[in-house]
Every structure is written in structure tokens, then in C-alpha cells.
Amino acid sequence: MSIAVYEKPACTTCKNLARLLTDRGIEFDSVEYIVDGLTEPEVRDLLAKAGIGAADALRMREAGAKELKERGASEEEIIDAMVDNPTLLQRPFVVNGDRAVLARPVERALEVL
């Protein structure tokens, strides 16, 4: 089974996750969603596999995230914003088949392996 890590390689948490997986001999495919972007169905699928809502996956350090949460934006509005601006999606996510986890802290990745 293929492990996919949705990450930004320059991100410190993503680097720590890569180190954890590599140290354990776990191979994974890197998905640089910040560069390549994600479609609306891809964002929905990722959130569904992780069992979390879009508001829970907002990267609050990014411009626009706080405003979306404060005004009570709908799931659809947040997902649309994530599609338009992939940096709004928290990272890293680890996907293994039909299960995913937001790996914060990085040890949470072990839950789906």
C-alpha cells in the first residue's frame, strides 16, 4: 500500500515527519499540494479520510484563515478558499488507503501506518 504525504518540503513539521518516516524505513510519496494545488474533490476526500471538517484543517497562520473562522464560513466556503489558496490547508497530512491523519504532532502519522 502506498503512503502519501501532503506537505510543503520547506516546512519544519514536514521535514520532521519525513525524518520520522525515513528513520522507520517507511517509503512515501510526497504531494506538494502548495505547488500543484488540489481540486475541490481532492480536498473533500482528504478531509473525509481524516474525519475532520474544513474549519479544523485551516492553517490559522495564513492570511484569510482567521477571517474565515471568525465569520463562521461554511464548509463549502472554506473548501473553496483552500482550493483557491492551498496554503490555507494545514500540513502535513498522511494518507494510507482510505485513512488519513493531520500529522500534528508528527507522531500522529503512526496512527494510519
C-alpha positions as CSV (number, residue, x, y, z in Angstrom):
1,M,0.0,0.0,0.0
2,S,1.3,3.4,-0.9
3,I,1.7,6.2,1.7
4,A,1.2,9.7,0.5
5,V,2.3,12.8,2.5
6,Y,0.7,16.1,1.6
7,E,3.4,18.5,2.5
8,K,5.5,21.6,1.9
9,P,9.1,20.5,1.9
10,A,10.4,23.7,3.4
11,C,8.0,23.3,6.4
12,T,9.8,22.3,9.6
13,T,7.0,20.0,10.7
14,C,7.0,18.3,7.3
15,K,10.8,17.8,7.5
16,N,10.4,16.2,10.9
17,L,7.7,13.9,9.6
18,A,9.9,12.9,6.6
19,R,12.7,12.1,9.1
20,L,10.4,10.1,11.3
21,L,9.1,8.0,8.4
22,T,12.6,7.6,6.9
23,D,14.1,6.5,10.2
24,R,11.4,3.8,10.4
25,G,12.1,2.7,6.9
26,I,8.7,3.8,5.6
27,E,8.6,4.8,2.0
28,F,6.1,7.5,1.0
29,D,5.1,9.7,-2.0
30,S,5.4,13.4,-1.4
31,V,2.5,15.5,-2.7
32,E,3.5,19.2,-2.9
33,Y,0.0,20.5,-2.8
34,I,1.1,24.0,-2.2
35,V,2.8,24.0,-5.7
36,D,0.4,21.7,-7.5
37,G,-2.8,22.7,-5.8
38,L,-5.8,20.5,-5.0
39,T,-9.2,20.2,-6.6
40,E,-12.4,20.5,-4.6
41,P,-13.0,16.8,-4.7
42,E,-9.4,16.1,-3.6
43,V,-9.7,18.4,-0.6
44,R,-13.1,16.8,0.4
45,D,-11.6,13.3,0.0
46,L,-8.6,14.2,2.2
47,L,-10.8,15.7,4.9
48,A,-13.2,12.8,4.8
49,K,-10.4,10.3,5.1
50,A,-9.0,12.2,8.1
51,G,-12.5,12.5,9.6
52,I,-12.3,16.3,10.2
53,G,-14.1,19.3,8.9
54,A,-12.6,22.0,6.8
55,A,-12.5,24.5,9.7
56,D,-10.4,22.1,11.7
57,A,-7.9,21.9,8.8
58,L,-7.4,25.6,8.4
59,R,-3.8,26.8,8.8
60,M,-4.5,29.7,11.1
61,R,-1.1,31.3,10.5
62,E,-2.1,32.0,6.9
63,A,-3.8,35.3,5.8
64,G,-7.5,34.8,5.5
65,A,-7.9,31.8,7.7
66,K,-8.8,33.7,10.9
67,E,-11.4,35.7,8.9
68,L,-13.0,32.6,7.6
69,K,-13.3,31.1,11.0
70,E,-14.4,34.3,12.8
71,R,-17.2,34.9,10.3
72,G,-18.4,31.3,10.6
73,A,-17.7,30.4,6.9
74,S,-19.5,27.3,5.7
75,E,-17.7,24.0,4.9
76,E,-18.1,24.8,1.2
77,E,-16.7,28.3,1.5
78,I,-13.6,27.1,3.4
79,I,-13.0,24.3,0.9
80,D,-13.3,26.7,-2.0
81,A,-10.8,29.0,-0.2
82,M,-8.4,26.1,0.2
83,V,-8.7,25.2,-3.5
84,D,-8.0,28.9,-4.4
85,N,-5.2,29.2,-1.8
86,P,-3.7,25.8,-0.9
87,T,-1.6,27.4,1.9
88,L,-4.9,27.6,3.9
89,L,-4.8,23.8,4.3
90,Q,-2.9,22.7,7.3
91,R,0.0,20.4,6.8
92,P,1.2,17.7,6.8
93,F,-1.4,15.1,6.0
94,V,-0.5,11.4,5.8
95,V,-2.8,9.2,3.7
96,N,-2.7,5.4,3.8
97,G,-5.5,3.9,1.6
98,D,-8.9,5.1,2.9
99,R,-7.4,6.6,6.1
100,A,-5.6,9.9,6.7
101,V,-4.4,11.9,9.6
102,L,-3.3,15.5,10.1
103,A,0.2,14.7,11.4
104,R,0.5,17.4,14.1
105,P,2.4,16.3,16.1
106,V,4.2,14.2,13.5
107,E,3.8,11.0,15.6
108,R,0.1,11.0,14.7
109,A,1.2,9.7,11.3
110,L,1.8,6.3,13.0
111,E,-1.9,6.0,13.6
112,V,-2.5,5.3,9.9
113,L,0.5,3.1,9.2
